[in-house]
Amino acid sequence: MYLVKTPWLLKKLYPNLVWNTKTATRCIYLTFDDGPIPIVTPFVLNILKKHNAKATFFCIGDNISKHTDIFEQVKAGGHSIGNHTFNHLKGWVTNNQIYLDNFLQTDKLLDTPLFRPPYGRIKRAQIKLLQTARPDLKIIMWDVLSGDFDTSLSPEACLKNVLKHTEAGSIVVFHDSLKAFDRLKYVLPRALEYWSKEGYSFNALTL
């Protein structure tokens, strides 16, 4: 069970997390979780380049170590980079110290103030630990969850979800993962084409 549009109450309960951005322009903030990996991440980079779009990639440390060349392509494209832990840990079921150590393991590779907890699951105690270890940390959540990871969701329904709920200032979550690829390869080019015609631009997060 997941919500495509993040409810206002959840944002109010965690006001120190970043859910969306205030913008005076028609700008959307695309984010991609779980890469970098072969095939999928290069596909995403190619589509973004065609639309002159910048995005933010929340990378798994283990994938960076395995696919350094693709990670370098992401950086060379002028996109922002975020920490997504080294092993995609779910905070709610992970020991706090183990979670911190896993975050720091990736922090050494990236040195970025941007972080997104895998699954969006993180304890308040873990938030405090991470912010103590890295005082400039910005924990990035989302306004719109595409659902591209949901294998029961058709590509057409995924596209409809994204287009219906995204607005100026939205932080939108996609996944550059094999699990999401069937939906992502359908949705991303069509969404970018639609939004471009509507006058939107696409910026990387630089908080």
ZAVEX-776959 format. One line per 2 residues: their letters; for each residue x, y, z of N, C-alpha, C. Coordinates in pm, whole numbers, plus 50000, padded with zeros to 5 digits. Last residue first. Example, Ala and Ser with C-alpha at 12.3 -4.5 7.8 and 13.67 -1.06 7.14 Angstrom:
sa = 51285 49775 50708 51367 49894 50714 51290 50003 50787 ~ 51319 49431 50780 51230 49550 50780 51320 49670 50780
//
This chain:
lt = 51962 52200 49740 51934 52255 49873 52058 52257 49959 ~ 51922 52145 49472 52051 52202 49515 52036 52265 49652
la = 51785 51920 49245 51778 51976 49380 51916 52024 49422 ~ 51756 52012 48901 51811 51927 49006 51795 51997 49140
nf = 51459 52088 48711 51582 52125 48779 51625 52018 48878 ~ 51283 52148 48432 51319 52037 48519 51457 52065 48580
sy = 50988 52338 48339 51131 52309 48332 51163 52205 48438 ~ 50677 52351 48158 50756 52319 48277 50904 52304 48242
ge = 50498 52391 47948 50584 52502 47989 50665 52477 48115 ~ 50361 52187 47838 50288 52269 47935 50373 52382 47993
ks = 50555 52060 47697 50453 52132 47620 50372 52225 47710 ~ 50682 51940 47915 50754 52040 47834 50656 52124 47754
wy = 50492 51755 48001 50527 51868 48087 50598 51977 48009 ~ 50494 51577 47777 50373 51647 47819 50406 51771 47900
el = 50761 51488 47777 50705 51553 47658 50581 51635 47695 ~ 50776 51369 48029 50862 51483 47996 50810 51559 47875
ar = 50589 51162 47996 50567 51266 48097 50651 51390 48066 ~ 50713 51011 47795 50580 51069 47771 50550 51181 47870
pl = 50954 50926 47909 50954 51010 47789 50821 51079 47764 ~ 50846 50788 48152 50937 50903 48155 50937 50985 48027
vy = 50672 50566 48087 50623 50688 48151 50716 50807 48131 ~ 50820 50358 47968 50696 50407 47907 50662 50546 47957
kl = 51027 50314 48137 51061 50339 47996 50938 50386 47918 ~ 50891 50263 48382 50972 50383 48364 50996 50415 48217
rd = 50774 50010 48350 50689 50129 48361 50769 50257 48332 ~ 50999 49848 48321 50886 49833 48229 50794 49954 48233
fa = 51167 49922 48542 51200 49963 48405 51082 49951 48309 ~ 51157 49853 48807 51071 49963 48762 51076 49987 48611
kl = 51345 49652 48830 51208 49625 48871 51112 49729 48814 ~ 51583 49778 48763 51526 49680 48671 51380 49652 48703
sd = 51579 50135 48824 51601 49996 48867 51537 49903 48765 ~ 51551 50422 48891 51632 50365 48782 51677 50227 48826
hf = 51236 50539 48975 51343 50446 49014 51419 50400 48890 ~ 51097 50858 49078 51106 50744 48987 51219 50655 49038
vv = 50919 51101 49249 51007 50985 49263 50987 50886 49149 ~ 50921 51453 49244 50862 51331 49191 50963 51217 49199
is = 50831 51736 49400 50943 51643 49394 50884 51507 49360 ~ 50671 52028 49268 50665 51888 49308 50802 51820 49300
ga = 50678 52279 49163 50741 52258 49292 50740 52115 49340 ~ 50374 52248 48992 50496 52328 49010 50550 52309 49151
et = 50267 51902 49012 50245 52045 48990 50376 52118 49011 ~ 50125 51580 48973 50244 51666 48970 50206 51809 48939
hk = 49896 51424 48949 49932 51477 49080 50051 51573 49080 ~ 49855 51339 48683 49743 51392 48763 49790 51469 48884
lv = 50096 51233 48598 50047 51355 48535 49936 51419 48617 ~ 50115 51003 48764 50217 51108 48767 50162 51239 48711
nk = 49888 50849 48695 49915 50891 48833 50007 51012 48838 ~ 49933 50805 48421 49816 50881 48465 49836 50934 48606
lc = 50160 50639 48433 50166 50770 48368 50052 50859 48414 ~ 50044 50416 48559 50156 50486 48621 50169 50627 48564
ae = 49863 50335 48368 49813 50383 48498 49921 50461 48572 ~ 50042 50253 48166 49945 50359 48140 49890 50419 48270
ps = 50182 50041 48285 50253 50164 48248 50157 50281 48226 ~ 49996 49903 48563 50024 49912 48420 50102 50040 48391
ls = 50107 49744 48854 50057 49869 48795 50093 49874 48647 ~ 50237 49537 48964 50095 49515 48933 50032 49636 48864
td = 50487 49627 49029 50476 49540 48912 50331 49509 48875 ~ 50589 49927 49125 50475 49839 49148 50450 49754 49023
fd = 50771 50120 49068 50822 49997 49129 50714 49890 49144 ~ 50629 50342 48993 50692 50264 48887 50750 50132 48937
gs = 50505 50519 49158 50459 50381 49163 50521 50294 49056 ~ 50565 50792 49193 50516 50744 49063 50455 50605 49069
lv = 50474 51009 49430 50539 50878 49417 50482 50810 49293 ~ 50521 51345 49507 50453 51250 49417 50537 51123 49404
dw = 50674 51460 49698 50537 51508 49686 50454 51409 49604 ~ 50925 51331 49921 50863 51354 49791 50720 51402 49806
mi = 51228 51392 50085 51120 51296 50067 51056 51321 49930 ~ 51549 51442 50188 51456 51469 50078 51353 51357 50068
ik = 51720 51596 50430 51651 51471 50403 51536 51498 50306 ~ 52024 51741 50432 51886 51768 50392 51821 51635 50354
ld = 52295 51816 50648 52212 51716 50581 52071 51769 50552 ~ 52485 51955 50781 52427 52020 50663 52329 51929 50590
pr = 52581 51784 50984 52490 51895 51019 52424 51963 50899 ~ 52619 51467 51011 52635 51559 50899 52538 51675 50918
at = 52580 51359 51262 52699 51319 51187 52727 51413 51072 ~ 52336 51476 51320 52450 51502 51407 52580 51469 51335
ql = 52178 51369 51123 52198 51514 51124 52312 51554 51217 ~ 52184 51100 51197 52238 51141 51067 52268 51291 51065
lk = 52057 51110 51448 52192 51056 51433 52257 51105 51305 ~ 51802 51212 51382 51891 51287 51471 52035 51241 51458
iq = 51706 51002 51223 51717 51138 51168 51816 51219 51250 ~ 51696 50801 51411 51791 50790 51300 51811 50926 51233
ar = 51488 50887 51571 51622 50873 51630 51729 50864 51522 ~ 51275 50865 51394 51316 50999 51439 51457 50994 51500
ki = 51339 50629 51130 51298 50663 51266 51345 50803 51301 ~ 51217 50591 50800 51327 50631 50887 51272 50671 51023
rg = 51130 50518 50485 51112 50468 50621 51235 50503 50705 ~ 51132 50547 50214 51079 50658 50293 51061 50623 50439
yp = 51264 50346 50088 51124 50321 50120 51057 50439 50191 ~ 51566 50494 50205 51498 50392 50124 51359 50362 50178
pr = 51586 50842 50258 51578 50710 50320 51508 50611 50228 ~ 51802 51053 50088 51665 51001 50090 51666 50863 50153
fl = 52001 51343 50114 51978 51205 50153 51831 51171 50141 ~ 52254 51578 50044 52121 51528 50012 52109 51380 50048
pt = 52511 51663 50073 52419 51691 50184 52279 51636 50161 ~ 52773 51436 49982 52659 51518 49942 52570 51545 50063
dl = 52992 51247 49944 53006 51378 50008 52898 51473 49959 ~ 53027 50987 49825 52952 51094 49760 52981 51233 49813
lk = 53172 50806 49973 53180 50799 49827 53125 50925 49761 ~ 53105 50866 50232 53246 50875 50195 53264 50873 50043
dt = 52837 50804 50231 52876 50945 50241 53023 50965 50202 ~ 52835 50529 50248 52805 50592 50119 52846 50738 50118
ql = 52902 50505 50515 52979 50431 50415 52958 50490 50276 ~ 52701 50647 50641 52836 50704 50637 52924 50634 50535
fn = 52485 50464 50614 52479 50598 50555 52619 50656 50538 ~ 52586 50259 50770 52558 50234 50628 52547 50365 50551
dl = 52597 50379 51020 52721 50332 50958 52703 50310 50808 ~ 52321 50425 51063 52416 50536 51055 52543 50493 50983
yi = 52230 50159 51076 52177 50252 50975 52273 50369 50955 ~ 52366 50064 51296 52390 50001 51166 52344 50094 51054
qn = 52247 50225 51491 52390 50238 51463 52426 50176 51328 ~ 51975 50136 51481 52012 50275 51453 52159 50292 51418
nt = 51871 49847 51306 51937 49904 51423 51990 50043 51389 ~ 51579 49849 51107 51725 49844 51114 51775 49909 51241
vw = 51320 49889 51042 51355 49755 51091 51507 49738 51105 ~ 51300 50151 50954 51208 50106 51058 51247 49971 51118
gk = 51483 50179 50736 51513 50231 50869 51427 50175 50980 ~ 51601 49956 50516 51473 50010 50563 51490 50050 50710
lh = 51880 50011 50303 51825 49966 50431 51692 50034 50463 ~ 52056 49990 50076 51911 50010 50065 51839 49960 50189
nf = 52328 49987 50130 52261 49859 50101 52108 49869 50099 ~ 52409 50247 50171 52496 50159 50094 52424 50032 50050
th = 52180 50527 50118 52245 50423 50199 52327 50330 50109 ~ 52158 50722 49932 52041 50635 49950 52081 50511 50030
ng = 52250 51058 49868 52281 50934 49939 52152 50854 49960 ~ 52245 51222 49547 52202 51206 49685 52239 51068 49738
is = 52343 51464 49308 52360 51330 49363 52315 51329 49508 ~ 52226 51635 49014 52261 51631 49156 52264 51486 49203
hg = 52377 51644 48684 52269 51613 48777 52318 51616 48921 ~ 52554 51669 48476 52517 51789 48550 52403 51768 48648
ga = 52655 51452 48351 52534 51510 48294 52485 51632 48368 ~ 52857 51363 48509 52895 51439 48390 52774 51506 48325
kv = 52712 51213 48696 52776 51339 48736 52809 51426 48616 ~ 52639 50999 48529 52537 51079 48598 52596 51215 48637
qe = 52888 50899 48456 52800 50954 48352 52692 51042 48414 ~ 52977 50801 48698 53047 50914 48640 52966 50979 48529
fi = 52803 50582 48718 52794 50691 48816 52863 50816 48763 ~ 52908 50427 48518 52774 50483 48500 52752 50598 48598
dt = 53156 50360 48631 53151 50429 48502 53015 50495 48478 ~ 53092 50217 48862 53154 50349 48873 53143 50428 48744
hk = 52933 49998 48963 52912 50061 48832 52966 50204 48832 ~ 52995 49911 49219 52989 49813 49111 52988 49878 48972
si = 52981 50143 49372 53104 50065 49372 53109 49968 49254 ~ 52715 50214 49327 52822 50304 49284 52953 50227 49273
nd = 52587 50002 49453 52576 50015 49308 52681 50111 49252 ~ 52651 50058 49719 52697 49932 49660 52690 49937 49508
gi = 52514 50304 49759 52660 50297 49761 52715 50172 49695 ~ 52258 50418 49556 52297 50316 49653 52448 50298 49644
cf = 52160 50758 49504 52236 50640 49466 52264 50547 49584 ~ 51938 50956 49369 51969 50906 49503 52028 50766 49487
ft = 51973 51214 49150 51984 51068 49159 52026 51029 49301 ~ 51781 51465 49011 51860 51426 49128 51856 51274 49140
ak = 51811 51640 48693 51740 51563 48795 51833 51535 48912 ~ 51740 51843 48409 51830 51803 48516 51748 51735 48626
an = 51672 51834 48061 51623 51822 48199 51736 51781 48293 ~ 51651 51846 47785 51729 51948 47857 51689 51952 48004
hk = 51544 51629 47668 51450 51732 47713 51520 51843 47792 ~ 51757 51466 47617 51672 51505 47504 51579 51620 47540
kl = 51848 51416 47877 51927 51501 47788 51843 51551 47671 ~ 51656 51235 47969 51670 51366 48033 51744 51463 47941
in = 51712 51015 47803 51581 51082 47795 51589 51222 47856 ~ 51973 50952 47892 51947 50986 47752 51816 51062 47736
lv = 51934 50886 48159 52022 50998 48124 51996 51044 47981 ~ 51772 50657 48131 51721 50777 48197 51803 50899 48157
fp = 51957 50483 48007 51831 50517 47942 51775 50648 47998 ~ 52155 50461 48210 52187 50527 48082 52062 50565 48002
tv = 51987 50321 48403 52038 50456 48429 52081 50526 48300 ~ 51934 50075 48260 51828 50163 48306 51878 50306 48328
ip = 52200 49973 48169 52078 49978 48087 51981 50085 48136 ~ 52346 49933 48496 52349 49929 48349 52208 49932 48291
ip = 52274 50167 48766 52288 50032 48713 52295 50038 48560 ~ 52326 50366 49064 52326 50350 48917 52340 50204 48878
gd = 51978 50354 49170 52088 50329 49077 52222 50358 49143 ~ 51782 50432 49361 51830 50293 49357 51941 50263 49258
df = 51571 50692 49225 51627 50615 49336 51683 50480 49289 ~ 51548 51012 49100 51559 50871 49062 51634 50797 49172
tl = 51336 51298 49056 51436 51224 49132 51431 51077 49093 ~ 51256 51618 48934 51256 51474 48912 51367 51409 48992
yi = 51083 51885 49002 51209 51825 49049 51199 51672 49038 ~ 50962 52142 48792 50941 52011 48854 51077 51953 48889
cr = 50836 52471 48760 50952 52383 48769 50915 52255 48843 ~ 50736 52748 48681 50678 52616 48653 50793 52515 48644
ta = 50828 52964 48957 50827 52923 48817 50764 52785 48803 ~ 50848 53005 49217 50766 53103 49146 50756 53068 48998
tk = 50827 52744 49456 50889 52801 49336 50792 52897 49269 ~ 50905 52541 49719 50828 52659 49681 50898 52725 49563
tn = 50910 52184 49697 50977 52313 49703 50882 52425 49663 ~ 50849 51905 49916 50836 51973 49788 50905 52108 49801
wv = 50964 51792 50141 50861 51718 50067 50837 51776 49928 ~ 51217 51750 50364 51182 51826 50243 51086 51742 50159
ln = 51168 51762 50718 51202 51688 50597 51152 51767 50476 ~ 51062 51910 50916 51203 51931 50889 51254 51849 50770
py = 50799 51828 50957 50823 51954 50885 50969 51979 50851 ~ 50630 51583 50992 50776 51585 50973 50816 51710 50895
lk = 50364 51646 51012 50425 51567 51120 50577 51568 51113 ~ 50317 51773 50769 50310 51852 50892 50375 51779 51009
kl = 50331 51561 50593 50428 51669 50580 50433 51753 50708 ~ 50108 51423 50680 50239 51362 50694 50349 51467 50684
lw = 49907 51602 50603 49927 51570 50745 50064 51509 50769 ~ 49902 51606 50327 49953 51725 50398 49983 51694 50544
pt = 50013 51306 50163 49912 51386 50233 49975 51499 50315 ~ 50157 51262 49847 50185 51266 49991 50083 51356 50062
kv = 50015 51065 49605 50030 51203 49651 50049 51204 49802 ~ 50015 50786 49611 50082 50857 49501 50111 51001 49542
ly = 50079 50572 49878 50002 50686 49831 50081 50757 49721 ~ 50062 50214 49908 50136 50339 49903 50045 50448 49847
m = 50085 49880 50000 50000 50000 50000 50088 50125 50000
//
